[in-house]
Amino acid sequence: MDERIVEAIRRHLDSEGMLPCAAAFRVVEELGVEPLAVGQTADEMGVRLNRCQLGLFGYGPKAEGRHKVVRPAETVEPGLAQAIQDGLCEGRLPCKTAWEIAEALGVPKMEVSAAAEALGIRIARCQLGTF
């Protein structure tokens, strides 16, 4: 394990000893490493990730159905729908692509995931390797 990543993860743990997605990406930025390296190191340390920035995991007990906070959007703007369709890989929207769409369109990341939910499209390939 890369000790720089280990130490950075330890500094960014929340009060429950978990690593929020946003904090994991702060580690990525601070150290100039790949997101997957941070996710794999956290896994090797036994540290769970939570509070996915797309709202897909880490918000409560999965057994109770409260693990994700994203809900299908009531309406999806045509430009957003097209960007999601254009970004599909094997019928799914990669996490990184969802982030890129959010940045390109100037919308929150959860708006992209809510639109994907409404369109019946699953998000895959978490940049941190959680899904």
N, C-alpha and C positions, 0 to 999 in steps of 0.2 A: 504494500500500500504506500502511496505517496504521502509522506508525513505532513507535507504542506497542506494537502487537501484534508487530511484527518484533523489537523489543528484548526483549520478554517471552519470545518463542519462543527466542531465542538464549540467554537465561538458563536455560531449562529443557531444553536438549538433553542427551541422555544421552552416555555416553562414545563412542558410535559416531556421534554427530552426528544422531541421530534424536530425534523428539519422541514420547515415550510418551503414550498416550491420557490417562492420569491427569494428566500434566503439562499437556497441552493444556487440560484442564478447570480446572486451577489458573489458567492464563492467563485463561480465561473468567471465573472468579470474581474474580481480581485486578483485571481491567479492566472488568468488567461488560459484556462484549460477547457476541454470539451465538457459539455453538460453530462454526457454519459459517464465520464470519469468520476464526476461528483456523485452521481447516482449509484454507480457500482461501489465506490468507496463507502458511501453511507450504508449500503446493503452489507458489505463486508464487516462494517462496524456494528451491525445490528440496529442501526438507526432507521426508523421509519420516516418516510416523507409524507407530508400532509399539505392541505390547503392548495391544491392544484389551481394554477391561475386560470385554467379553463373551466374550473368548477366541477371537475370530473371525479375527484376522490379527495379523501382526507378531511371531511367536514363533520363526521360523526360515525356511529357504528353502522357498518354495512349490513349487519343482520337485521337492523331496524329500518333499512332503506334510507338512512340519512347521510350516507357517505358522500353524496354529491349534491351540489346546490344548483347546478345549471338546470333550467327547465326549457322546454321547447318555446321558441319565440312565437308570439301570436301572428306576426307577419314577418316576412323576410323581403328586404329590398331586392329588386332584381339584380342590381350590380353585385351585391353580396352573394346572392344565390349563384350567379355566374362565376364569381371568383372561387367559390367553394367547389362548384362542378369542375372548373378548370384545374383545380389543385388536387383532385382525387388521384390516388395511387392504389390500384387494385380495389377500387370501390370504396376506399376509406380516405379520410383526410388526415395526413400526417400532422402531428402536433406542431412541428416547426412551420409547416405551411399555414396552419391556422394563425399562428403568431404573425407570420409575414403578411397575411391578408389583413389582420387587424391593424398592423402598422401602415400598410399601403392605403387602407381606406380611412384611417384615423378613427377607428372605433375600438371600444374595449374588447379585450380577448374573449370575455364571456359572451359578448354579443355574437361573435363568430361561432362559439360552441353552441349557443342557444339556437342560432340559425341552422347549424348542422343538425341539431336534434329535431327541429321542425321539419327538415327535409328528409329525415330518416337516415342520415349519414352518420356513421360512427367515426370518432377520432381515434387514431392509432399512432403507434410509434412514438411514445413519449420520449422527449429529448433526454430525460433523466433515466429512462429505462424501466419505469414503473409499470407500463402497459404497452 
